[in-house]
């Protein structure tokens, strides 16, 4: 065995690898983000597409949850955060600089269930609240049968399934229930996790999905995309205008268009007044400092955000997210232009 | 060659004690690392839970968990942790002791090693795998077959009343039992093996039957050791997270029924940490960790005191 030649080859290989690595590292700027899991699929699609638009930056996004996203942007350990709920005044007050909320897309929570024949049910806010409060306990309760003429509902116990983990999905759902039921607001309230008056908890959208699928008579709430992918039935929900609306990208966009959105973009869009608006919907946000510390990174982040608003939004419907309506999109672009670096 | 070696030995200096001292110091340092680690862990948890400690004080231990209204307390989780762990222990203990007795006293020699290896392999199954198996296989089966039977037979007991969801304290206890059987079995086996054969022979010589020998010569003298084994199993059960989270049903209600869903200290932390956005909430989760650490430490200290008190040789302790 020719040891010397082997070593020479090895050294050459190592040098080549080192050069290649150094070349890549110096050419690409790494921008770190972390936070919400709900928008992870579309964000990773955006980062992937954007790497073709601007090969000089690479985005690294960790979907650790909205709590982690908010905490890390406050501490400045990441370049941008992501959250399924807007930051509270109290939390924002702790930030070293002004944090901007950039709404990106919106999604819907659907009420899904396991009933023989998988009928398309019609539900209204108060009845959903009473089911999850444990007040309505049978599927053939008069209030449910009255809402669903023509559907035979079985004389079976309703088994409530909710999220066990803290989640933006839960926030949207209980935010809606708090809007439509005073008792819910007083007794349970809002939050990414709450003290559920009834039922059992499963982990993640996939946990709730499989629990509902497995258990006859179960009812739960999941993001729209999970119900579609698992072919679970979901209810049409009565909106503020009195219409029963099916959850879809279109009806969530309608809700977004009709929602009142303040200038800091911290808003809730549940129970939106629009005629065709689906009422249990919520947006998700990217969190960035208005004054960027690093000029190069700051410029790249602004370029990316502008691209996301102008181009990236077109990807949203394929992934079952609702894009921002045009006038909101314009307002968000103006906000992005205000980022300084 | 031999001569040269012999020559050298003569000129060697007398052995120095410095090496020994250094070695002792080194190993002492390593041993201390463990204490330092636990102390730091406790300190960090204490620091993290400061806000919650200030806001809720001792009431934290007896208060309900209501994140929607900003009120936090560990009571439902302490309750769930003890109910699921103790119940798990009650299921695991007879199984483990029976297995250990069979393996030390009754099993043919060729079977002992393979059987023990198999049981120890059970301990190597990752928690999350057991949890998945729990969700998709064990819990639906328990829900459809044994639970309704149990309810029918024992409906007069309040602990077997109520709706059968599947995910429940009882299901968590069954999973915990599966996870702690290997520990208790191998511990108990060591304890039984520590009983000198002369005791067994003496009992046989007095005309005792196999059962009487096991009872009088082995079990009676090993009570403390068995208790220690059970306590170590309990220590593991208290902190068990992933599999329990997956099958306990994650409700914060305190229910008398074992068919009702509940939560444990560990499962609450695992579930809620990632989306805990405000400081009080996060701090309360840290305090749950602190409570869990204290509960586990106290249990383990108790276990070690008890095991240490056994008259058997040290190997029972080191198993």
Boltz contact constraints between the chains, C-beta under 6 A:
constraints:
  - contact:
      token1: [A, 65]
      token2: [B, 274]
      max_distance: 6.0
  - contact:
      token1: [A, 65]
      token2: [B, 275]
      max_distance: 6.0
  - contact:
      token1: [A, 66]
      token2: [B, 275]
      max_distance: 6.0
  - contact:
      token1: [A, 67]
      token2: [B, 274]
      max_distance: 6.0
  - contact:
      token1: [A, 67]
      token2: [B, 275]
      max_distance: 6.0
  - contact:
      token1: [A, 67]
      token2: [B, 276]
      max_distance: 6.0
  - contact:
      token1: [A, 67]
      token2: [B, 277]
      max_distance: 6.0
  - contact:
      token1: [A, 70]
      token2: [B, 277]
      max_distance: 6.0
  - contact:
      token1: [A, 164]
      token2: [B, 250]
      max_distance: 6.0
  - contact:
      token1: [A, 164]
      token2: [B, 271]
      max_distance: 6.0
  - contact:
      token1: [A, 165]
      token2: [B, 271]
      max_distance: 6.0
  - contact:
      token1: [A, 166]
      token2: [B, 272]
      max_distance: 6.0
  - contact:
      token1: [A, 166]
      token2: [B, 275]
      max_distance: 6.0
  - contact:
      token1: [A, 166]
      token2: [B, 276]
      max_distance: 6.0
  - contact:
      token1: [A, 167]
      token2: [B, 275]
      max_distance: 6.0
  - contact:
      token1: [A, 188]
      token2: [B, 68]
      max_distance: 6.0
  - contact:
      token1: [A, 189]
      token2: [B, 68]
      max_distance: 6.0
  - contact:
      token1: [A, 189]
      token2: [B, 69]
      max_distance: 6.0
  - contact:
      token1: [A, 191]
      token2: [B, 67]
      max_distance: 6.0
  - contact:
      token1: [A, 191]
      token2: [B, 68]
      max_distance: 6.0
  - contact:
      token1: [A, 192]
      token2: [B, 275]
      max_distance: 6.0
  - contact:
      token1: [A, 193]
      token2: [B, 67]
      max_distance: 6.0
  - contact:
      token1: [A, 193]
      token2: [B, 272]
      max_distance: 6.0
  - contact:
      token1: [A, 194]
      token2: [B, 68]
      max_distance: 6.0
  - contact:
      token1: [A, 195]
      token2: [B, 66]
      max_distance: 6.0
  - contact:
      token1: [A, 195]
      token2: [B, 68]
      max_distance: 6.0
  - contact:
      token1: [A, 195]
      token2: [B, 252]
      max_distance: 6.0
  - contact:
      token1: [A, 200]
      token2: [B, 165]
      max_distance: 6.0
  - contact:
      token1: [A, 200]
      token2: [B, 167]
      max_distance: 6.0
  - contact:
      token1: [A, 200]
      token2: [B, 249]
      max_distance: 6.0
  - contact:
      token1: [A, 200]
      token2: [B, 251]
      max_distance: 6.0
  - contact:
      token1: [A, 200]
      token2: [B, 261]
      max_distance: 6.0
  - contact:
      token1: [A, 201]
      token2: [B, 250]
      max_distance: 6.0
  - contact:
      token1: [A, 201]
      token2: [B, 251]
      max_distance: 6.0
